[in-house]
Amino acid sequence: MKVEVVPHDPSWRGKFEAEAKLILSALGDNIVDIHHIGSTSIPTIYAKPIIDILVQVKDIAKIDEQSSVMTALGYKNMGEFGLPGRRFFRKNNEEGIRTHHVHFFKINVAEVQRHLAFRDYMIAHPEDAIKYSDLKRELAKQYPNDIEGYVNGKDGFIKEMERKAIEWKQLLQPNSSKPNLD
């Protein structure tokens, strides 16, 4: 897989909204909330042009039972794909280029809070978002055909930002053990 990061595209939000409506329509009553996550959700940074969608559900087992619904929407079921409790689906366009990732989690698990805190922190702290963007651009140049090298190169920075993001979120909500959801 070629590693390419591009400037933020304002159309990404609309692509998220359109896909979220399809998923909500297809899986309806099990869905609690749908969030735009990942770098395409952060307006100031470079990103791989893949829309990441986090879907919180009441019952994760129902996603296994209804995976054919996601397949009918053009998604490939990847199972947990390295994260226990997650159900991961990815979608390519007609040319075989990856366009969407969908991460299903049971509502309010730690992974959900981590993703949302990271996104919200980056939006609220543009100086850290720019550092992240610059790192991604450097790594994409350094590892143009090595997605693992690219991902591994971001790991330390992401973990540090996640730690800061969770602390920041807790400071914003001192009387709550769970962050508010958008």
C-alpha positions, 0 to 999 in steps of 0.5 A, spaced: 500 500 500 502 506 497 503 511 503 500 518 501 498 524 505 494 530 502 492 536 505 485 537 509 480 536 504 473 540 506 469 534 502 471 529 507 466 531 512 460 531 507 463 524 505 463 522 513 456 524 513 453 521 507 457 514 509 454 515 516 447 515 514 448 509 510 450 505 516 445 508 520 440 506 515 442 499 514 444 497 522 439 502 525 436 500 532 443 497 534 447 504 533 448 509 539 452 514 536 457 515 529 463 519 530 468 522 524 475 520 527 482 519 525 486 525 521 480 526 516 476 529 522 482 534 524 481 540 519 488 543 519 492 537 518 495 532 512 492 525 512 491 519 508 485 520 504 481 515 508 475 516 512 475 513 519 468 512 522 467 510 529 460 507 531 458 505 538 453 500 538 449 497 544 450 490 542 457 488 538 455 481 537 449 484 533 454 486 528 457 479 527 450 477 525 449 483 521 456 483 517 452 481 510 449 488 511 456 492 511 458 487 505 452 489 501 454 497 502 461 495 499 465 493 506 470 487 507 469 484 514 476 484 517 474 482 524 477 485 530 483 486 526 488 487 532 483 490 537 479 486 542 472 488 542 472 492 535 469 490 529 473 493 523 470 494 516 474 497 510 471 499 503 475 501 497 472 505 491 471 502 484 479 503 482 481 499 488 483 505 492 481 505 500 476 510 502 473 508 508 474 504 515 469 503 520 470 501 527 464 498 531 465 498 538 460 497 544 458 504 547 463 507 552 469 502 552 476 505 553 477 505 545 472 509 544 474 514 549 481 514 547 479 516 539 474 521 541 479 524 546 485 524 541 480 527 535 478 533 540 484 534 543 488 535 536 482 540 534 483 544 540 490 544 540 492 546 533 500 547 535 500 539 536 496 538 530 501 541 526 506 537 529 502 531 528 501 533 521 509 534 519 511 528 522 506 524 518 508 528 512 516 526 513 514 519 515 510 518 508 516 521 504 521 516 508 516 510 508 512 511 501 511 504 500 512 501 507 505 502 511 508 499 517 514 503 517 509 509 517 505 507 522 510 505 527 514 511 526 507 515 528 506 510 534 510 514 540 507 521 538 500 518 538 501 515 545 504 521 548 498 525 545 493 520 547 496 521 554 495 528 554 488 528 550 485 524 556 488 528 561 485 534 558 478 531 557 478 529 564 480 536 566 474 539 562 470 534 565 472 533 573 465 530 575 465 525 570 468 519 569 466 519 561 467 524 556 461 527 553 460 525 546 459 529 540 
